[in-house]
């Protein structure tokens, strides 16, 4: 039996502040989930990540519903490193037609 380390990476994005509900503003994990992360099985870690995704969606929906309140968090998102919770960005790069490869040989 081989030990498997770090199969499911931590969703931490190095913003370790608690919001009004006690969830981390960066990764949306609860205090218990952050402290016990290393002891969780891979299945438990994936469940935590799914819960974090749900929490993030709920929080974003609440922010959209309450435009009158001042929101600080979108300003913070500019400085975040990419999160494992975010879907991959679709950067469509179109081929550059200005390049001339006519003299290139294989």
Secondary structure, DSSP 8 states (H G I E B T S, - for coil): -----SSS-----S---B-TTS-BTTT---HHHHHHGGGS-HHHHHHHHHHHHHHHHHHHHHHHH-TTS---HHHHHTT----TTS----------TT---TT---
